[in-house]
């Protein structure tokens, strides 16, 4: 769940603009798996566009080799690294 500004963009700490957060919403983002915690069932994901990293539950991640084949009804897109 990400903070969204009044223009529908990532807000809060994910933005350089000082705009109020209007809502929180699940978004599909593409990124790269940089670390994993098998015990806790989490991936550490680096966002492709904004370059931030976030720990995400494995159940919320869809790993694909080609993002053009992604089913965007899912919550998070992660392109496999290598």
C-alpha positions in Angstrom: 0.0 0.0 0.0 1.5 3.3 -1.1 0.7 6.9 -0.2 -0.8 8.8 -3.2 -0.8 12.5 -3.8 -3.7 14.6 -5.3 -2.4 13.9 -8.8 -2.4 10.1 -8.4 1.4 9.8 -8.1 3.5 8.2 -5.3 3.6 10.7 -2.4 5.0 11.0 1.0 8.6 9.8 1.3 8.5 8.5 -2.2 8.2 12.0 -3.7 10.3 15.2 -3.8 7.1 17.3 -4.1 5.6 18.6 -0.9 2.0 17.7 -1.6 -0.6 16.3 0.8 -1.3 12.6 0.7 -4.9 12.1 -0.5 -5.2 8.3 -0.2 -3.4 5.0 0.3 -3.7 2.4 -2.4 -2.2 -0.8 -3.7 -0.3 -0.3 -6.9 1.5 -2.4 -9.5 5.1 -1.5 -9.6 8.0 -3.1 -11.6 11.2 -3.8 -9.8 14.1 -6.2 -9.1 14.5 -8.7 -6.3 17.7 -7.7 -4.5 17.4 -9.9 -1.4 15.1 -12.5 0.1 14.2 -13.8 3.6 13.0 -17.3 3.2 12.3 -17.7 6.9 9.9 -14.7 7.0 8.7 -15.1 3.4 9.7 -11.6 2.2 11.5 -10.2 -0.9 13.4 -7.0 -0.8 12.5 -5.2 -4.0 14.2 -2.3 -5.7 11.7 -0.2 -7.6 12.7 0.4 -11.3 11.3 3.9 -11.6 12.0 5.6 -8.3 14.9 3.3 -7.2 13.6 2.9 -3.6 13.8 -0.5 -1.8 11.0 -2.1 0.2 10.4 -5.5 1.9 7.3 -7.1 0.3 5.6 -10.4 1.3 6.4 -13.1 -1.2 2.7 -13.7 -1.7 2.3 -10.2 -3.1 5.0 -10.7 -5.7 4.7 -12.0 -9.2 8.1 -13.0 -10.7 8.1 -12.7 -14.6 10.9 -12.8 -17.1 9.1 -10.5 -19.6 7.0 -7.6 -18.1 4.9 -7.5 -21.4 3.4 -10.8 -20.3 2.3 -9.5 -16.9 -1.3 -9.9 -15.6 -1.8 -6.4 -14.2 -4.6 -7.5 -11.9 -1.9 -8.6 -9.5 -0.4 -6.2 -6.9 3.3 -6.1 -7.7 5.4 -6.9 -10.7 9.0 -8.0 -10.2 11.3 -8.7 -13.1 13.7 -11.5 -12.2 17.3 -10.4 -12.0 19.4 -12.6 -14.2 
